[in-house]
Amino acid sequence: CLHLPLLITHLVLGEGVRRLHVSSAFKAKVAMSRFEPGTSISYEKLHENIDIVRKRLNRPLTLSEKIVYGHLDDPVGQDIARGRTYLRLRPDRVAMQDATAQMAMLQFISSGLPKVAVPSTIHCDHLIEAQIGGVEDLKRAKEVNQEVYNFLATAGAKYGVGFWKPGSGIIHQIILENYAYPGVLLIGTDSHTPNGGGLGSICIGVGGADAVDVMAGIPWELKCPNVIGVKLTGSLSGWTSPKDVILKVAGILTVKGGTGAIVEYHGPGVDSISCTGEFAQWFGLDLVLVCMATICNMGAEIGATTSVFPYNHRMKTYLNKTGRADIAALADEHKDDLIPDKGCKYDQVIEINLSELKPHINGPFTPDLAHPVSEIGAVAEKNGWPLEVKVGLIGSCTNSSYEDMGRAASLAKQALDKGLKCKAAFTVTPGSEQIRATIERDGFSKILRDVGGVVLANACGPCIGQWDRKDVKKGEKNTIVTSYNRNFTSRNDANPATHAFVTSPEIVTAMAIAGTLKFDPETDYLTAANGEKFKLEPPNGDELPARDFDPGQDTYQHPPAESGSVMVDVSPTSTRLQLLEPFDKWNGKDLEDLQVLIKVKGKCTTDHISAAGPWLKFRGHLDNISNNMLIGAINIENDAVNKIKNRLTGEYGGVPDVARHYKANGLSWVVVGDDNYGEGSSREHAALEPRHLGGRVILVKSFARIHETNLKKQGMLPLTFADPTDYDKIRPDDKISITGLATFAPGKPLKGVVKHGDGSQDIITLNHTFNENQVEWFHAGSALNRMKELQ
């Protein structure tokens, strides 16, 4: 049966007439999501921009380039050079999680604008602490965070932002189920926003100030990304999972190897990432969409701008299964724009033969320390890492799909059939209310509980430090194994002695059953309750439920059509929320005699700069959350954390306390750091807090992308040593002057005059990556200040 528009065309033109463009005139517009019927997908505009840029560059384009350049504000005049120029883009939509949405919405309120200019959503997933179980923890979170949830709900209603209530699920899973689609350009205030690349989207993590730009209708700036191609060949089998692809890539590229680049997966292996579940075998389909999302999600751990897979039949199936058949049909018609051009060139190519890939486990303390599972026991023994697995944790935004839960349940069922339960504690985090309801209906939750698991709330939980852990004391050396994406020191449980390892949910489940890192499920045996030795069979699970998804409870709040009567209240006495005051403008002078606040030794992530966990409750109150500034960073002077010398008093104190004392006495300061400073989460508080407490410059060997941009947005000067060995010249008691600001311009280095306590000096060259617009942010005191100047 022909669709009505095609039937009309057929009757008017008859058969055999070329009617592609004619028929499109009769087509109804396809909404970007079922929650926004007034919006529409514009593949025509994407195609038009791609054509313009392809002709200008006179070469084939990668998929990443097609989608990014297809969203250029000015495709005709935009200067395009990978790794060099800044692009001005028009993203399709914005997504914010509740911890970062507070500051983003506070900044949007400060802008004075009446409504958001693009579809935007808020997702309540970060503030739910894991304690007892899903129902109890959610109830407690609603009580504890009522003020914040009310602020976000009313701000969303006032300014036209969709609001996903607590219990809805993790932002990235909600995006995958409802908002991502092939070719969309989405920015999100969370570093794992790239999860949407599993559905052929370009989804990029940003700070809240970037989100404000897009919500305000201002073109968004992104440095033109390089493109790293990962060519997949062969096919997966046995215990090897798609998670092992990104664990392997992380081992190759390290935590900063993808900085400034989009990772684009391609090659014959893309269509042979096997699914052993009955659903895939029944339909004869191979590629598993949720597995592609897992791979893209964890691309954040190599510093990549984002990651993406080309549009294929698996994406179409997923769109159909999640109620978006109209989008799938439209994507089919525009498929040529949703795959790379033949002959396109990548800046770097990595090839992975999936047939040779083995199960991996990465860690501890960094997600790029890769080990085959078969070797981890011996490596742990050699390094003195605890072999006993205290807790196995599956779920999170990385691995919380229906298939992930099904594969874990298939292993749990084997153990139960042999009379075994997990030797380690075991937690399960569903990715969304839809996943929770469906795995409950299909019996997976019961199996996982029966084997000893606790099903937590549909939220981030232990993955981002929201875990009220009781089984070990702080400082007690122990091992946990997770299917999460990030395992920096203290991240999951605030215990610096916890050795956290990242692997696939099936390996987590197997190790939780065995209770030890030395267990390799491919070769090792377990002992059944009756004394029988047995091996676990490789896991299996359906990618999608045969009976469709159970949507569960309705947890979405539409913004009202009329919002004039909606009030957004922020109490002046609140400890959780605080309206923002604009930062001071640049005074037109060089920055003289900045005191070195702390010289940071080694890795310094945004978790070190602005810790999560219990501090998440202050994300809407800049002054209160600033009490966690750099409390996790290692002071090179004494190898201590949160203990630095106050150069005005001679006494030692916490980093935020000393910074406040300097500010109160009119002394501005500088932080000196190492490589890849600010890697990890997108949290802009790591940039807001130094600015709020009197910092002016962050001087390091190199920056992570998002953090560098966040610092610029808040009027800070993120600078890098032209000669990285100059880091060694800085002493903890130095004062540094930044000269040349009167002629501050793109591509023009600044000078640093380093004044030592003995009266000697060093003059060093300092690089920056500011463009003309960003220089104006510095002059105005922040990007938000500059936005107001232009209104």
Stockholm file with secondary structure:
# STOCKHOLM 1.0

chainA/1-791         CLHLPLLITHLVLGEGVRRLHVSSAFKAKVAMSRFEPGTSISYEKLHENIDIVRKRLNRPLTLSEKIVYGHLDDPVGQDIARGRTYLRLRPDRVAMQDATAQMAMLQFISSGLPKVAVPSTIHCDHLIEAQIGGVEDLKRAKEVNQEVYNFLATAGAKYGVGFWKPGSGIIHQIILENYAYPGVLLIGTDSHTPNGGGLGSICIGVGGADAVDVMAGIPWELKCPNVIGVKLTGSLSGWTSPKDVILKVAGILTVKGGTGAIVEYHGPGVDSISCTGEFAQWFGLDLVLVCMATICNMGAEIGATTSVFPYNHRMKTYLNKTGRADIAALADEHKDDLIPDKGCKYDQVIEINLSELKPHINGPFTPDLAHPVSEIGAVAEKNGWPLEVKVGLIGSCTNSSYEDMGRAASLAKQALDKGLKCKAAFTVTPGSEQIRATIERDGFSKILRDVGGVVLANACGPCIGQWDRKDVKKGEKNTIVTSYNRNFTSRNDANPATHAFVTSPEIVTAMAIAGTLKFDPETDYLTAANGEKFKLEPPNGDELPARDFDPGQDTYQHPPAESGSVMVDVSPTSTRLQLLEPFDKWNGKDLEDLQVLIKVKGKCTTDHISAAGPWLKFRGHLDNISNNMLIGAINIENDAVNKIKNRLTGEYGGVPDVARHYKANGLSWVVVGDDNYGEGSSREHAALEPRHLGGRVILVKSFARIHETNLKKQGMLPLTFADPTDYDKIRPDDKISITGLATFAPGKPLKGVVKHGDGSQDIITLNHTFNENQVEWFHAGSALNRMKELQ
#=GR chainA/1-791 SS CCCHHHHHHHHHHCTTCCCHHHHHTTCCCCCSSTTCTTCCCCHHHHHHHHHHHHHHHTSCCCHHHHHHHTTBSCTTTCCCCTTTSEEEECCSEEEEEHHHHHHHHHHHHHHTCSSCSSCEEEECCSSCCBSSCHHHHHHHHHHHTHHHHHHHHHHHHHHTCEEECTTSBCHHHHHHHHTCCTTCEEEESSTTGGGGGGGTCEEEECCHHHHHHHHTTCCEEEECCEEEEEEEESCCCTTCCHHHHHHHHHHHHTTTTTBTEEEEEESGGGGGCCCCSHHHHHHTCCCCHHHHHHHHHGGGGGTBSEEECCCCHHHHHHHHHTTCHHHHHHHHHTGGGGSCCTTCCCSEEEEEETTTCCCEEECSBSTTCEEEHHHHHHHHHHHTCCCBEEEEEEBTTTBCSHHHHHHHHHHHHHHHHTTCCCSSEEEECCSBHHHHHHHHHTTHHHHHHHTTEEECCSSCGGGGTCBCCCSSCTTCCEEEEESSSCCBTTTTTSCTTEEEEECCHHHHHHHHHHTBTTCCTTTCCEECTTSCEECCCCCCCCSSCTTCCCCCSCCEECCCSCCTTCCCCCCTTCSSBCCCCCCCCCCSSCEEEEEEEEEBCSCCBHHHHBCCGGGGGGTBCHHHHGGGBTTTSEETTTTEESCEECTTTSCEECHHHHHHHHHHTTCCEEEECCTTBTBSCCCTHHHHHHHHTTEEEEEESCBCHHHHHHHHHTTCEEEEESSGGGGGGCCTTCEEEEECGGGCCTTCCEEEEEECTTSCEEEEEEECCCCHHHHHHHHHTSHHHHHHHHC
#=GC SS_cons         CCCHHHHHHHHHHCTTCCCHHHHHTTCCCCCSSTTCTTCCCCHHHHHHHHHHHHHHHTSCCCHHHHHHHTTBSCTTTCCCCTTTSEEEECCSEEEEEHHHHHHHHHHHHHHTCSSCSSCEEEECCSSCCBSSCHHHHHHHHHHHTHHHHHHHHHHHHHHTCEEECTTSBCHHHHHHHHTCCTTCEEEESSTTGGGGGGGTCEEEECCHHHHHHHHTTCCEEEECCEEEEEEEESCCCTTCCHHHHHHHHHHHHTTTTTBTEEEEEESGGGGGCCCCSHHHHHHTCCCCHHHHHHHHHGGGGGTBSEEECCCCHHHHHHHHHTTCHHHHHHHHHTGGGGSCCTTCCCSEEEEEETTTCCCEEECSBSTTCEEEHHHHHHHHHHHTCCCBEEEEEEBTTTBCSHHHHHHHHHHHHHHHHTTCCCSSEEEECCSBHHHHHHHHHTTHHHHHHHTTEEECCSSCGGGGTCBCCCSSCTTCCEEEEESSSCCBTTTTTSCTTEEEEECCHHHHHHHHHHTBTTCCTTTCCEECTTSCEECCCCCCCCSSCTTCCCCCSCCEECCCSCCTTCCCCCCTTCSSBCCCCCCCCCCSSCEEEEEEEEEBCSCCBHHHHBCCGGGGGGTBCHHHHGGGBTTTSEETTTTEESCEECTTTSCEECHHHHHHHHHHTTCCEEEECCTTBTBSCCCTHHHHHHHHTTEEEEEESCBCHHHHHHHHHTTCEEEEESSGGGGGGCCTTCEEEEECGGGCCTTCCEEEEEECTTSCEEEEEEECCCCHHHHHHHHHTSHHHHHHHHC
//
